[in-house]
Amino acid sequence: MPSFLKRQAGCLVSAVTFLLCLAAVEVYVRIAYPQEDIFALTGRLTMPDPMSAWAVTDAFCAYRPIPGYYDAAKTVDSFGFISTPEITLEKPQGTLRILFLGESSTAGTGPVNLADEDTWPWQTVEMLRAKVPVSIDFINGAAGGYTSFESYGRLWSRLRFFHPDIVVVCHGWNEMYYFDRADSILSWRTLPGGSWSIGGDLPRPVRIYEPLWIDPLIRWSQLLTLVRTRFSHPIPLGEFGSSPEGPLRTDFDHDGVAIWRTNLILLREACNVLGARIFVVKQPSLVVEGLPGRLQSFCHCEWHGFDFQAHVRAYSAIYKVIDEEIPHESVIDLTPLSGDPSYFFDHVHPTPEGCHEIAGIVSDSLASYILGLGGDSLRP
């Protein structure tokens, strides 16, 4: 056989082999991964609310995670608590129960969903068990998108029946949704018609990724769609899938600070009524004065409609309220971790290393309190 025919035959065999491998990977992706339509992900077509994949409507706190697996890395227990070992409603005799309240940075969800044992509440309890002579269990009552509104609603309506002894509150970034415009609180968590639901909503356009010219060419392939989404950054989404329009403002609505203050007081007083000791965390963040411009792009200030410097001031206002409303010995200051890019995936979501650092500080504070109880008080 002439050499050029051998080369052509070799190229043909290589091409067929490549196509067969591509087809095999395509089949695997279709079996192993959820089916996605790039047209729906880019807002060209309607789609169900993305939250419906992991949350259900809750009358008292807007929504809560669905029991089961959140994804391959994370679990949700039978009560709907994310990254929480199975727990009984009745607290075992002699057990100290800790409740963590917060947003996605506490739940360990976000740009990267952390494994259960990598989340900072889980690590905190593991460290604490080595520091104090008492049986401990815990609940991670946080969820992605929660503000102090949802945490308070979940505390008084559901979590109080688990009789927590210690409540650790970590809020900050999501509070700034109503710092954008304080009067938006009048329609908080409601759809245009005034209702709020997840699974029952009609499909609607939701733009998660910016459209690209290549999308019509790859739409047929789940493999290429997966590659496309893995190498694309989701666009910033505000409440209910809308992104603030127009230039970013140079300041936030300061009336929002009063709302945060009232929410924090409600959490504090609810814990007093329940006989639980509250600790409030000063949330660490990449948002700090003097952060290099190349890192500021990771902070997604457009989510709230005001610029980076306004976010720095907003965090300062949040911390100031904590200092004014929470006793010094109940404040856990994590701001020394702020601004270090090795601790954060973005503006606020901690890496496993960041979670480890957070857990070390929080566990030290809780251990000091628990050991200070002394004697029989260590058996709640």
LINJO-V408801 format. One record per residue. N is the residue number from 1. RES is the residue in one letter. OMEGA is omega in whole degrees, 0 to 359 (999 if undefined). Layout:
N_RES_OMEGA ; N_RES_OMEGA
This chain:
1_M_179 ; 2_P_185 ; 3_S_181 ; 4_F_177 ; 5_L_176 ; 6_K_179 ; 7_R_179 ; 8_Q_179 ; 9_A_178 ; 10_G_178 ; 11_C_180 ; 12_L_179 ; 13_V_179 ; 14_S_181 ; 15_A_179 ; 16_V_179 ; 17_T_179 ; 18_F_181 ; 19_L_178 ; 20_L_177 ; 21_C_178 ; 22_L_179 ; 23_A_180 ; 24_A_179 ; 25_V_177 ; 26_E_179 ; 27_V_180 ; 28_Y_180 ; 29_V_180 ; 30_R_180 ; 31_I_190 ; 32_A_186 ; 33_Y_175 ; 34_P_179 ; 35_Q_181 ; 36_E_178 ; 37_D_183 ; 38_I_177 ; 39_F_178 ; 40_A_182 ; 41_L_180 ; 42_T_174 ; 43_G_178 ; 44_R_179 ; 45_L_175 ; 46_T_178 ; 47_M_176 ; 48_P_177 ; 49_D_181 ; 50_P_180 ; 51_M_183 ; 52_S_178 ; 53_A_185 ; 54_W_185 ; 55_A_173 ; 56_V_179 ; 57_T_175 ; 58_D_187 ; 59_A_188 ; 60_F_181 ; 61_C_177 ; 62_A_182 ; 63_Y_177 ; 64_R_180 ; 65_P_178 ; 66_I_178 ; 67_P_181 ; 68_G_180 ; 69_Y_175 ; 70_Y_170 ; 71_D_184 ; 72_A_185 ; 73_A_191 ; 74_K_177 ; 75_T_172 ; 76_V_186 ; 77_D_188 ; 78_S_176 ; 79_F_181 ; 80_G_178 ; 81_F_185 ; 82_I_178 ; 83_S_180 ; 84_T_174 ; 85_P_178 ; 86_E_187 ; 87_I_178 ; 88_T_177 ; 89_L_178 ; 90_E_181 ; 91_K_179 ; 92_P_178 ; 93_Q_177 ; 94_G_181 ; 95_T_174 ; 96_L_183 ; 97_R_181 ; 98_I_178 ; 99_L_176 ; 100_F_177 ; 101_L_179 ; 102_G_184 ; 103_E_185 ; 104_S_179 ; 105_S_176 ; 106_T_178 ; 107_A_182 ; 108_G_175 ; 109_T_180 ; 110_G_180 ; 111_P_173 ; 112_V_177 ; 113_N_183 ; 114_L_172 ; 115_A_183 ; 116_D_186 ; 117_E_177 ; 118_D_181 ; 119_T_185 ; 120_W_175 ; 121_P_179 ; 122_W_180 ; 123_Q_178 ; 124_T_182 ; 125_V_178 ; 126_E_178 ; 127_M_183 ; 128_L_180 ; 129_R_179 ; 130_A_186 ; 131_K_185 ; 132_V_182 ; 133_P_183 ; 134_V_175 ; 135_S_184 ; 136_I_163 ; 137_D_186 ; 138_F_175 ; 139_I_170 ; 140_N_182 ; 141_G_181 ; 142_A_174 ; 143_A_179 ; 144_G_180 ; 145_G_180 ; 146_Y_167 ; 147_T_177 ; 148_S_176 ; 149_F_183 ; 150_E_179 ; 151_S_178 ; 152_Y_179 ; 153_G_180 ; 154_R_180 ; 155_L_186 ; 156_W_186 ; 157_S_186 ; 158_R_193 ; 159_L_181 ; 160_R_182 ; 161_F_176 ; 162_F_174 ; 163_H_177 ; 164_P_177 ; 165_D_180 ; 166_I_176 ; 167_V_179 ; 168_V_184 ; 169_V_178 ; 170_C_179 ; 171_H_178 ; 172_G_186 ; 173_W_184 ; 174_N_176 ; 175_E_186 ; 176_M_173 ; 177_Y_177 ; 178_Y_168 ; 179_F_177 ; 180_D_179 ; 181_R_189 ; 182_A_182 ; 183_D_175 ; 184_S_180 ; 185_I_180 ; 186_L_178 ; 187_S_184 ; 188_W_176 ; 189_R_178 ; 190_T_176 ; 191_L_183 ; 192_P_180 ; 193_G_179 ; 194_G_181 ; 195_S_173 ; 196_W_175 ; 197_S_179 ; 198_I_186 ; 199_G_184 ; 200_G_182 ; 201_D_173 ; 202_L_176 ; 203_P_183 ; 204_R_176 ; 205_P_176 ; 206_V_181 ; 207_R_179 ; 208_I_178 ; 209_Y_175 ; 210_E_178 ; 211_P_175 ; 212_L_182 ; 213_W_184 ; 214_I_187 ; 215_D_179 ; 216_P_182 ; 217_L_184 ; 218_I_187 ; 219_R_183 ; 220_W_188 ; 221_S_174 ; 222_Q_177 ; 223_L_181 ; 224_L_175 ; 225_T_178 ; 226_L_179 ; 227_V_180 ; 228_R_183 ; 229_T_180 ; 230_R_182 ; 231_F_176 ; 232_S_177 ; 233_H_176 ; 234_P_179 ; 235_I_181 ; 236_P_178 ; 237_L_173 ; 238_G_179 ; 239_E_176 ; 240_F_170 ; 241_G_177 ; 242_S_180 ; 243_S_180 ; 244_P_182 ; 245_E_177 ; 246_G_180 ; 247_P_179 ; 248_L_179 ; 249_R_182 ; 250_T_177 ; 251_D_178 ; 252_F_179 ; 253_D_186 ; 254_H_174 ; 255_D_177 ; 256_G_181 ; 257_V_179 ; 258_A_178 ; 259_I_177 ; 260_W_180 ; 261_R_181 ; 262_T_178 ; 263_N_180 ; 264_L_177 ; 265_I_179 ; 266_L_177 ; 267_L_179 ; 268_R_183 ; 269_E_175 ; 270_A_178 ; 271_C_176 ; 272_N_179 ; 273_V_182 ; 274_L_181 ; 275_G_180 ; 276_A_177 ; 277_R_181 ; 278_I_168 ; 279_F_180 ; 280_V_182 ; 281_V_166 ; 282_K_189 ; 283_Q_175 ; 284_P_185 ; 285_S_172 ; 286_L_184 ; 287_V_179 ; 288_V_176 ; 289_E_177 ; 290_G_178 ; 291_L_180 ; 292_P_183 ; 293_G_181 ; 294_R_178 ; 295_L_179 ; 296_Q_180 ; 297_S_178 ; 298_F_190 ; 299_C_172 ; 300_H_180 ; 301_C_181 ; 302_E_178 ; 303_W_185 ; 304_H_174 ; 305_G_176 ; 306_F_194 ; 307_D_187 ; 308_F_181 ; 309_Q_176 ; 310_A_176 ; 311_H_177 ; 312_V_180 ; 313_R_179 ; 314_A_176 ; 315_Y_178 ; 316_S_179 ; 317_A_178 ; 318_I_179 ; 319_Y_181 ; 320_K_178 ; 321_V_178 ; 322_I_180 ; 323_D_184 ; 324_E_188 ; 325_E_183 ; 326_I_178 ; 327_P_184 ; 328_H_184 ; 329_E_179 ; 330_S_178 ; 331_V_177 ; 332_I_186 ; 333_D_179 ; 334_L_183 ; 335_T_173 ; 336_P_177 ; 337_L_186 ; 338_S_174 ; 339_G_180 ; 340_D_185 ; 341_P_178 ; 342_S_181 ; 343_Y_187 ; 344_F_171 ; 345_F_183 ; 346_D_184 ; 347_H_188 ; 348_V_185 ; 349_H_184 ; 350_P_171 ; 351_T_174 ; 352_P_177 ; 353_E_177 ; 354_G_178 ; 355_C_179 ; 356_H_179 ; 357_E_178 ; 358_I_183 ; 359_A_179 ; 360_G_181 ; 361_I_182 ; 362_V_181 ; 363_S_176 ; 364_D_180 ; 365_S_181 ; 366_L_179 ; 367_A_179 ; 368_S_179 ; 369_Y_184 ; 370_I_179 ; 371_L_178 ; 372_G_177 ; 373_L_175 ; 374_G_171 ; 375_G_185 ; 376_D_181 ; 377_S_177 ; 378_L_178 ; 379_R_186 ; 380_P_999
